[in-house]
């Protein structure tokens, strides 16, 4: 495996992990009724996923141009981190909204 492929893999893992971490921070902020901070963390999660999307798009573009990428356990692991980040971000948005609605009803 060459260095370029490893950079793609590590980029996906890092950005997917960042997205998940920011999503968890958003939920924790919402638990404390800090919805401004929760929104900030969701936006950070979305930015990390945007970065990962750009990495993935570059990889897919190269594949479409005939530059094949070896699929190995590292690549599968990287894609798993990306999907986990996406899932956490989506769920965090729902959970933050739920906390906001509960907070409004309790006022």
HELIX and SHEET records of a PDB file:
HELIX    1   1 UNK A    3  UNK A   31  1                                  29    
HELIX    2   2 UNK A   35  UNK A   64  1                                  30    
HELIX    3   3 UNK A   73  UNK A  105  1                                  33    
END                                                                             
